[in-house]
């Protein structure tokens, strides 16, 4: 659940760094004046539609990019889509990797608070998750850690070699800042996509690595067009 913020600035120009790894457009508002309370965006695997909801995840809508039509659905898609026959879920501090129906549980990181945000890379060879309080981890399909990009939230794959993460600060009760960062999956190179005061959160990206969509704390959706260098 998104923490409430009393005031939030909406300055969303991409942050310029000296060593950029991608060309990034200015944020483009989506569905402004048409929809409100837009949170938790999720792009479909083919990138043709976008699912989002309100804060309580009860008003669930799907936007079709081709038809430019928004429709309402009865429930949030809960299942994380499989990639090349591979899917993943978490159960506390267990990472459960399912390869074509064969499930195996792993504990790559000791974490009393559990794992969050599991996902499979577009090529189906890696798994990413967050160990609460410890950061983002990437493993192979046998649960062996191959990367620990850093302490971030809500990571998503941007192709197979890059990820997008949410870098937020809070006072224990409410968010104070939040920005999005694009980085190589090992964390060795990174580029800020938005400014901390933009309160940009919960990114979603398509498998072809050219588009990122996110919501702001006040329930608006924005799209960034991204071209890796």
Protein Blocks (a to p, Z undefined) as FASTA:
>chain_A
ZZddfbdcddfbdcddfbdcbdcdddddehihkagciehiacdfkopaccdddfkomacc
dddfklopacddfbdcfbdcdeehiacddehjaccddeehiacdddfbgcfkbpehiacd
fkopaccdddehiapcdddfkopafbdfbjcehiacehjkbccddddddehlacfbdcdd
dddfklpaccdfbdfklopahiaddfkopaccdddfkopacddddddZZ
